[in-house]
Amino acid sequence: MFEFDPYAELARLKDFPRMTVTSTDFADGEPLPRESWGAAGGGADRSPQLSWSGAPEGTKSFAVSCYDPDAPTGSGFWHWAVYDIDPSVTELAADAGNGSPDGLPEGAITLPNEARSERFIGAGPPPTTGTHRYFFVVDALDVAHLDIPAGATPAILGFNRHFHSLARGILVGTASSD
């Protein structure tokens, strides 16, 4: 399988200082817990716990997303996209992406994922597509609010956050169809 890393490609355009992203649910490069798989794959569509550190001075908000570049779509698959997270927040609890108003910090905005729901949708590598990588990305941003239209795609968030990122942290989980 071709191991394309979309975030390494973006770093060629702009070199982002690194933040650290960790999870109590999985380690970098290791399988996601079954709860973080989609219901069709025996999971619960539960976003994993995420913590981050190393945001630079001047951070005014955070954006968090989950993206699978290995989905057989030609454009990958966005599982989750959240922005306008207050700069005092350095952790999202497990299941924060459940779509409930109480799941995320006040003021955070969730965009529709590929299934067009405003929540985290779990891993679901189709049969015969091998191991998929799920990039959980946290960006420290230089603005408190990104001016993105309601219902925009996660790719629109990615484009806008690229120009406002002060630092980026990446944690990769995996899931296999085999």
Buried (B, 14 or more C-beta within 10 A) or exposed (E): EEEEEBBEEBEEEEEBEEBBBBBEBBEBEEBBBBBBBBEEBEBBBBBBBBBBEBBEEEBBBBBBBBBBBBBEEEEBBBBBBBBBBEBEBBBBBBBBBBBEEEBBBEEBBBBBBBEEEBBBBBBBBEEEBEEBBBBBBBBBBEBEEBEBEEEBBBBBBBEBBBEBBBBBBBBBBBBEBE
